[in-house]
């Protein structure tokens, strides 16, 4: 298993990917911090602001796993709040 977060998020973000939200979170939490915060209600981790992270985090928000998603262009970050 790789711990290269950019590669893992890119693989999760492949077109036609039907991985359930629970499995996405399980895979991401194996990457360590800040991904481990995705299982902590109320946590507010920050992630790189790139296309793959945006797609994966937006999907988690659409499925009710995140209550808030904010892109910070100036810092090139995406902040989320775990539901």
ZAPANU-631721 format. One record per residue: residue in three letters; x, y negated, z of N, C-alpha, C in turn. Coordinates in Angstrom, 1 decimal. Layout:
REM residues N
<r type="Ala" n_east="X" n_north="Y" n_up="Z" ca_east="X" ca_north="Y" ca_up="Z" c_east="X" c_north="Y" c_up="Z"/>
...
This chain:
REM residues 83
<r type="Unk" n_east="0.8" n_north="1.2" n_up="0.0" ca_east="0.0" ca_north="0.0" ca_up="0.0" c_east="0.9" c_north="-1.2" c_up="0.0"/>
<r type="Unk" n_east="0.5" n_north="-2.2" n_up="-0.8" ca_east="1.2" ca_north="-3.5" ca_up="-0.8" c_east="0.7" c_north="-4.5" c_up="0.2"/>
<r type="Unk" n_east="1.5" n_north="-5.3" n_up="0.7" ca_east="1.1" ca_north="-6.4" ca_up="1.5" c_east="1.3" c_north="-7.8" c_up="0.8"/>
<r type="Unk" n_east="1.4" n_north="-7.7" n_up="-0.5" ca_east="1.5" ca_north="-8.9" ca_up="-1.3" c_east="0.1" c_north="-9.5" c_up="-1.5"/>
<r type="Unk" n_east="-0.2" n_north="-10.5" n_up="-0.7" ca_east="-1.6" ca_north="-11.1" ca_up="-0.7" c_east="-2.0" c_north="-11.6" c_up="-2.0"/>
<r type="Unk" n_east="-1.2" n_north="-12.3" n_up="-2.7" ca_east="-1.5" ca_north="-12.8" ca_up="-4.1" c_east="-1.9" c_north="-11.6" c_up="-5.0"/>
<r type="Unk" n_east="-1.2" n_north="-10.5" n_up="-5.0" ca_east="-1.5" ca_north="-9.4" ca_up="-5.8" c_east="-2.8" c_north="-8.7" c_up="-5.4"/>
<r type="Unk" n_east="-3.0" n_north="-8.5" n_up="-4.1" ca_east="-4.2" ca_north="-7.8" ca_up="-3.6" c_east="-5.4" c_north="-8.6" c_up="-4.0"/>
<r type="Unk" n_east="-5.4" n_north="-9.9" n_up="-3.7" ca_east="-6.5" ca_north="-10.8" ca_up="-4.1" c_east="-6.8" c_north="-10.8" c_up="-5.6"/>
<r type="Unk" n_east="-5.7" n_north="-10.8" n_up="-6.4" ca_east="-5.9" ca_north="-10.8" ca_up="-7.8" c_east="-6.6" c_north="-9.5" c_up="-8.2"/>
<r type="Unk" n_east="-6.2" n_north="-8.4" n_up="-7.7" ca_east="-6.8" ca_north="-7.1" ca_up="-8.0" c_east="-8.2" c_north="-7.0" c_up="-7.6"/>
<r type="Unk" n_east="-8.6" n_north="-7.6" n_up="-6.4" ca_east="-10.0" ca_north="-7.6" ca_up="-6.0" c_east="-10.8" c_north="-8.5" c_up="-6.9"/>
<r type="Unk" n_east="-10.2" n_north="-9.5" n_up="-7.5" ca_east="-10.9" ca_north="-10.5" ca_up="-8.3" c_east="-11.1" c_north="-10.0" c_up="-9.8"/>
<r type="Unk" n_east="-10.8" n_north="-8.8" n_up="-10.1" ca_east="-10.9" ca_north="-8.3" ca_up="-11.5" c_east="-12.4" c_north="-8.3" c_up="-12.0"/>
<r type="Unk" n_east="-12.6" n_north="-8.7" n_up="-13.3" ca_east="-14.0" ca_north="-8.7" ca_up="-13.8" c_east="-14.6" c_north="-7.3" c_up="-13.7"/>
<r type="Unk" n_east="-15.9" n_north="-7.4" n_up="-13.3" ca_east="-16.6" ca_north="-6.1" ca_up="-13.2" c_east="-16.4" c_north="-5.4" c_up="-11.9"/>
<r type="Unk" n_east="-15.6" n_north="-6.0" n_up="-11.0" ca_east="-15.3" ca_north="-5.4" ca_up="-9.7" c_east="-16.6" c_north="-5.3" c_up="-8.9"/>
<r type="Unk" n_east="-16.9" n_north="-4.1" n_up="-8.4" ca_east="-18.1" ca_north="-3.9" ca_up="-7.7" c_east="-17.8" c_north="-3.5" c_up="-6.2"/>
<r type="Unk" n_east="-16.7" n_north="-3.8" n_up="-5.7" ca_east="-16.3" ca_north="-3.5" ca_up="-4.4" c_east="-17.2" c_north="-4.2" c_up="-3.4"/>
<r type="Unk" n_east="-17.8" n_north="-3.5" n_up="-2.5" ca_east="-18.7" ca_north="-4.1" ca_up="-1.5" c_east="-17.9" c_north="-5.1" c_up="-0.6"/>
<r type="Unk" n_east="-18.6" n_north="-6.1" n_up="-0.1" ca_east="-18.0" ca_north="-7.1" ca_up="0.8" c_east="-17.3" c_north="-6.4" c_up="2.0"/>
<r type="Unk" n_east="-17.9" n_north="-5.4" n_up="2.6" ca_east="-17.2" ca_north="-4.8" ca_up="3.7" c_east="-15.9" c_north="-4.2" c_up="3.4"/>
<r type="Unk" n_east="-15.8" n_north="-3.6" n_up="2.2" ca_east="-14.5" ca_north="-3.0" ca_up="1.7" c_east="-13.5" c_north="-4.1" c_up="1.4"/>
<r type="Unk" n_east="-14.0" n_north="-5.2" n_up="0.8" ca_east="-13.1" ca_north="-6.3" ca_up="0.5" c_east="-12.5" c_north="-6.8" c_up="1.8"/>
<r type="Unk" n_east="-13.3" n_north="-7.0" n_up="2.8" ca_east="-12.8" ca_north="-7.5" ca_up="4.1" c_east="-11.8" c_north="-6.5" c_up="4.7"/>
<r type="Unk" n_east="-12.1" n_north="-5.3" n_up="4.6" ca_east="-11.3" ca_north="-4.2" ca_up="5.2" c_east="-9.9" c_north="-4.2" c_up="4.5"/>
<r type="Unk" n_east="-9.9" n_north="-4.4" n_up="3.2" ca_east="-8.6" ca_north="-4.5" ca_up="2.4" c_east="-7.8" c_north="-5.7" c_up="2.8"/>
<r type="Unk" n_east="-8.5" n_north="-6.9" n_up="2.8" ca_east="-7.8" ca_north="-8.1" ca_up="3.1" c_east="-7.3" c_north="-8.2" c_up="4.6"/>
<r type="Unk" n_east="-8.0" n_north="-7.6" n_up="5.5" ca_east="-7.5" ca_north="-7.7" ca_up="6.9" c_east="-6.2" c_north="-6.9" c_up="7.1"/>
<r type="Unk" n_east="-6.0" n_north="-5.9" n_up="6.2" ca_east="-4.7" ca_north="-5.2" ca_up="6.3" c_east="-3.5" c_north="-6.0" c_up="5.9"/>
<r type="Unk" n_east="-3.8" n_north="-7.2" n_up="5.3" ca_east="-2.7" ca_north="-8.1" ca_up="4.9" c_east="-2.1" c_north="-8.9" c_up="6.0"/>
<r type="Unk" n_east="-2.8" n_north="-8.9" n_up="7.2" ca_east="-2.3" ca_north="-9.7" ca_up="8.3" c_east="-2.9" c_north="-11.1" c_up="8.3"/>
<r type="Unk" n_east="-2.3" n_north="-12.0" n_up="9.0" ca_east="-2.8" ca_north="-13.3" ca_up="9.2" c_east="-2.6" c_north="-14.1" c_up="7.9"/>
<r type="Unk" n_east="-3.6" n_north="-14.9" n_up="7.4" ca_east="-4.8" ca_north="-15.3" ca_up="8.1" c_east="-6.0" c_north="-14.4" c_up="7.8"/>
<r type="Unk" n_east="-5.8" n_north="-13.4" n_up="7.0" ca_east="-6.9" ca_north="-12.5" ca_up="6.5" c_east="-7.5" c_north="-11.8" c_up="7.7"/>
<r type="Unk" n_east="-6.8" n_north="-11.5" n_up="8.7" ca_east="-7.4" ca_north="-10.8" ca_up="9.9" c_east="-8.5" c_north="-11.6" c_up="10.5"/>
<r type="Unk" n_east="-8.4" n_north="-12.9" n_up="10.3" ca_east="-9.5" ca_north="-13.8" ca_up="10.9" c_east="-10.9" c_north="-13.6" c_up="10.2"/>
<r type="Unk" n_east="-10.9" n_north="-12.9" n_up="9.1" ca_east="-12.1" ca_north="-12.7" ca_up="8.4" c_east="-13.1" c_north="-11.8" c_up="9.1"/>
<r type="Unk" n_east="-12.6" n_north="-11.1" n_up="10.2" ca_east="-13.5" ca_north="-10.3" ca_up="11.0" c_east="-13.9" c_north="-10.9" c_up="12.3"/>
<r type="Unk" n_east="-13.5" n_north="-12.2" n_up="12.5" ca_east="-13.7" ca_north="-12.9" ca_up="13.8" c_east="-14.8" c_north="-13.9" c_up="13.6"/>
<r type="Unk" n_east="-16.0" n_north="-13.7" n_up="14.0" ca_east="-17.1" ca_north="-14.7" ca_up="13.9" c_east="-16.6" c_north="-16.1" c_up="14.4"/>
<r type="Unk" n_east="-16.9" n_north="-17.1" n_up="13.6" ca_east="-16.5" ca_north="-18.5" ca_up="14.0" c_east="-15.1" c_north="-18.9" c_up="13.7"/>
<r type="Unk" n_east="-14.3" n_north="-18.0" n_up="13.3" ca_east="-12.9" ca_north="-18.3" ca_up="12.9" c_east="-12.9" c_north="-19.2" c_up="11.7"/>
<r type="Unk" n_east="-11.8" n_north="-20.0" n_up="11.6" ca_east="-11.7" ca_north="-20.9" ca_up="10.4" c_east="-10.3" c_north="-20.8" c_up="9.8"/>
<r type="Unk" n_east="-10.0" n_north="-19.7" n_up="9.1" ca_east="-8.7" ca_north="-19.5" ca_up="8.5" c_east="-8.6" c_north="-20.4" c_up="7.2"/>
<r type="Unk" n_east="-7.4" n_north="-20.6" n_up="6.8" ca_east="-7.1" ca_north="-21.3" ca_up="5.6" c_east="-6.3" c_north="-20.4" c_up="4.6"/>
<r type="Unk" n_east="-6.7" n_north="-20.5" n_up="3.3" ca_east="-6.1" ca_north="-19.7" ca_up="2.3" c_east="-5.6" c_north="-20.5" c_up="1.1"/>
<r type="Unk" n_east="-4.7" n_north="-19.9" n_up="0.3" ca_east="-4.2" ca_north="-20.7" ca_up="-0.9" c_east="-5.4" c_north="-21.1" c_up="-1.8"/>
<r type="Unk" n_east="-5.3" n_north="-22.3" n_up="-2.4" ca_east="-6.4" ca_north="-22.7" ca_up="-3.3" c_east="-6.0" c_north="-22.3" c_up="-4.7"/>
<r type="Unk" n_east="-6.3" n_north="-21.0" n_up="-5.0" ca_east="-6.0" ca_north="-20.6" ca_up="-6.4" c_east="-7.3" c_north="-19.9" c_up="-6.9"/>
<r type="Unk" n_east="-7.4" n_north="-19.6" n_up="-8.2" ca_east="-8.6" ca_north="-19.1" ca_up="-8.8" c_east="-9.0" c_north="-17.8" c_up="-8.1"/>
<r type="Unk" n_east="-8.1" n_north="-16.8" n_up="-7.9" ca_east="-8.5" ca_north="-15.5" ca_up="-7.4" c_east="-9.0" c_north="-15.7" c_up="-5.9"/>
<r type="Unk" n_east="-8.4" n_north="-16.4" n_up="-5.1" ca_east="-8.9" ca_north="-16.6" ca_up="-3.7" c_east="-10.2" c_north="-17.3" c_up="-3.8"/>
<r type="Unk" n_east="-10.4" n_north="-18.3" n_up="-4.6" ca_east="-11.7" ca_north="-19.0" ca_up="-4.7" c_east="-12.8" c_north="-18.0" c_up="-5.1"/>
<r type="Unk" n_east="-12.5" n_north="-17.2" n_up="-6.1" ca_east="-13.6" ca_north="-16.2" ca_up="-6.5" c_east="-13.9" c_north="-15.2" c_up="-5.4"/>
<r type="Unk" n_east="-12.9" n_north="-14.7" n_up="-4.8" ca_east="-13.2" ca_north="-13.7" ca_up="-3.7" c_east="-13.9" c_north="-14.3" c_up="-2.5"/>
<r type="Unk" n_east="-13.4" n_north="-15.5" n_up="-2.1" ca_east="-14.0" ca_north="-16.1" ca_up="-0.9" c_east="-15.4" c_north="-16.6" c_up="-1.3"/>
<r type="Unk" n_east="-15.7" n_north="-17.1" n_up="-2.5" ca_east="-17.0" ca_north="-17.5" ca_up="-2.9" c_east="-17.9" c_north="-16.3" c_up="-2.9"/>
<r type="Unk" n_east="-17.5" n_north="-15.2" n_up="-3.3" ca_east="-18.3" ca_north="-13.9" ca_up="-3.3" c_east="-18.7" c_north="-13.6" c_up="-1.8"/>
<r type="Unk" n_east="-17.7" n_north="-13.7" n_up="-0.9" ca_east="-18.0" ca_north="-13.4" ca_up="0.5" c_east="-18.9" c_north="-14.3" c_up="1.1"/>
<r type="Unk" n_east="-18.9" n_north="-15.6" n_up="0.6" ca_east="-19.8" ca_north="-16.6" ca_up="1.1" c_east="-21.2" c_north="-16.3" c_up="0.6"/>
<r type="Unk" n_east="-21.3" n_north="-15.9" n_up="-0.7" ca_east="-22.6" ca_north="-15.6" ca_up="-1.3" c_east="-23.3" c_north="-14.4" c_up="-0.6"/>
<r type="Unk" n_east="-22.4" n_north="-13.5" n_up="-0.1" ca_east="-22.9" ca_north="-12.3" ca_up="0.5" c_east="-23.1" c_north="-12.5" c_up="2.1"/>
<r type="Unk" n_east="-23.0" n_north="-13.8" n_up="2.5" ca_east="-23.3" ca_north="-14.1" ca_up="3.9" c_east="-22.2" c_north="-13.8" c_up="4.9"/>
<r type="Unk" n_east="-21.0" n_north="-13.4" n_up="4.4" ca_east="-19.9" ca_north="-13.1" ca_up="5.3" c_east="-19.2" c_north="-14.4" c_up="5.8"/>
<r type="Unk" n_east="-19.3" n_north="-15.5" n_up="5.0" ca_east="-18.7" ca_north="-16.7" ca_up="5.4" c_east="-19.8" c_north="-17.8" c_up="5.5"/>
<r type="Unk" n_east="-19.8" n_north="-18.6" n_up="6.5" ca_east="-20.8" ca_north="-19.6" ca_up="6.6" c_east="-20.4" c_north="-20.9" c_up="5.9"/>
<r type="Unk" n_east="-19.1" n_north="-21.1" n_up="5.7" ca_east="-18.7" ca_north="-22.4" ca_up="5.1" c_east="-17.4" c_north="-22.1" c_up="4.2"/>
<r type="Unk" n_east="-17.3" n_north="-22.8" n_up="3.1" ca_east="-16.1" ca_north="-22.7" ca_up="2.2" c_east="-15.8" c_north="-24.1" c_up="1.7"/>
<r type="Unk" n_east="-14.6" n_north="-24.6" n_up="2.0" ca_east="-14.2" ca_north="-25.9" ca_up="1.6" c_east="-12.9" c_north="-25.9" c_up="0.9"/>
<r type="Unk" n_east="-12.9" n_north="-26.5" n_up="-0.3" ca_east="-11.6" ca_north="-26.6" ca_up="-1.1" c_east="-11.0" c_north="-27.9" c_up="-0.7"/>
<r type="Unk" n_east="-9.7" n_north="-27.8" n_up="-0.4" ca_east="-8.9" ca_north="-29.0" ca_up="-0.1" c_east="-7.9" c_north="-29.2" c_up="-1.2"/>
<r type="Unk" n_east="-8.2" n_north="-30.0" n_up="-2.2" ca_east="-7.4" ca_north="-30.2" ca_up="-3.3" c_east="-6.0" c_north="-30.8" c_up="-2.9"/>
<r type="Unk" n_east="-6.1" n_north="-31.8" n_up="-2.0" ca_east="-4.8" ca_north="-32.5" ca_up="-1.6" c_east="-3.8" c_north="-31.6" c_up="-1.0"/>
<r type="Unk" n_east="-4.3" n_north="-30.6" n_up="-0.2" ca_east="-3.4" ca_north="-29.7" ca_up="0.4" c_east="-3.3" c_north="-28.3" c_up="-0.3"/>
<r type="Unk" n_east="-4.0" n_north="-28.2" n_up="-1.4" ca_east="-4.1" ca_north="-27.0" ca_up="-2.2" c_east="-4.4" c_north="-25.8" c_up="-1.3"/>
<r type="Unk" n_east="-5.5" n_north="-26.0" n_up="-0.5" ca_east="-6.0" ca_north="-24.9" ca_up="0.4" c_east="-7.5" c_north="-24.8" c_up="0.3"/>
<r type="Unk" n_east="-7.9" n_north="-23.6" n_up="0.7" ca_east="-9.3" ca_north="-23.3" ca_up="0.9" c_east="-9.6" c_north="-23.0" c_up="2.3"/>
<r type="Unk" n_east="-10.4" n_north="-23.7" n_up="3.0" ca_east="-10.8" ca_north="-23.4" ca_up="4.4" c_east="-12.1" c_north="-22.8" c_up="4.4"/>
<r type="Unk" n_east="-12.3" n_north="-21.7" n_up="5.3" ca_east="-13.6" ca_north="-21.1" ca_up="5.4" c_east="-13.9" c_north="-21.0" c_up="6.9"/>
<r type="Unk" n_east="-15.2" n_north="-20.7" n_up="7.1" ca_east="-15.7" ca_north="-20.4" ca_up="8.5" c_east="-16.4" c_north="-19.1" c_up="8.4"/>
<r type="Unk" n_east="-16.0" n_north="-18.1" n_up="9.2" ca_east="-16.5" ca_north="-16.8" ca_up="9.2" c_east="-17.9" c_north="-16.8" c_up="9.9"/>
<r type="Unk" n_east="-18.9" n_north="-16.2" n_up="9.2" ca_east="-20.3" ca_north="-16.2" ca_up="9.7" c_east="-20.4" c_north="-15.2" c_up="10.9"/>
